[in-house]
Amino acid sequence: MSKLTEGMEQWKKEIEQWLHRGIEFLQQIPPPQLYAACAVLLLTTTLLLLFQLFKRTKSNTIVLTGLSGSGKTVLFYQLRDGSSHQGTVTSMEPNEDTFVLHSESTKKGKVKPVHLADVPGHSRLRPKLEEFLPQAAGIVFVVDALDFLSNCRAVSEYLYDILTKSTVVKKKIPVLICCNKTDKVTAHTKEFIRKQLEKEIDKLRTSRSAISEADVTNDFTLGVPGEAFAFSQCYNKVTVAEVSGLAGEISPVEQFIREHVKP
């Protein structure tokens, strides 16, 4: 015990000596330089903490949405299992799961799982979308390229609502307009769908601007005043791609996911 006590006393003396030397050194530094050094140290520490926090909380959630029957659920299962899910899943709750993309399941090395949320497209269930938007890293908006013209107005209204939501605008959440079922001969091309959507949204922003501000408190306006609307004018990045869920041709969706959910 005496040796232990002697050792502790020795450590205590050495620590006191180091502290004394440190105080003497600091006293020799002019106050302005000392304050500047402390400020730099504080700023560096704060930035490092913020960087680590941002790195930890970066979202891996991708929201899959669109009108009912557009093929969202088929895309969900293709991304997760590499197989088409025949039929339509009608549910009052979103279909969601966290998984490694099927196309990356055999990859070596670190692959970040994706949290994919398939939000019901029925108009009564769309408020469910609000639950996922705050943590969304991207939105895949699925459009039925076969029955597009008959649903053009409804598709445009839903897309308009998404693009003007405060969460989407403020966070600049990227949107992929996914033209599904384009393997069919009678399917419309992505260029045609893009142009028609821009025309319809241009009409919508004119009619919606007549609504009182009390009704659109959380909304943002789209486009440039006096110019025809184009997706390139949106606050967030909007892209258009062609896929076929049933045929397994979904690489544009996988690329979109990996662009915004880094491996």
Salt bridges, closest charged atoms under 4 A:
GLU24 OE2 - HIS20 NE2 2.76
ASP81 OD1 - ARG80 NE 3.06
GLU93 OE2 - LYS128 NZ 3.22
GLU96 OE1 - HIS115 NE2 2.68
ASP97 OD2 - ARG80 NH1 3.17
GLU104 OE2 - LYS107 NZ 3.93
GLU104 OE1 - ARG258 NH2 2.92
GLU130 OE2 - LYS165 NZ 2.62
ASP144 OD2 - LYS181 NZ 2.91
GLU157 OE2 - ARG153 NE 3.40
ASP161 OD1 - ARG208 NH1 3.05
GLU198 OE1 - ARG194 NH1 3.23
GLU200 OE1 - ARG153 NH1 3.12
GLU200 OE2 - LYS203 NZ 3.56
ASP202 OD1 - ARG205 NE 2.83
GLU259 OE2 - LYS237 NZ 3.44
GLU259 OE2 - HIS260 NE2 3.87
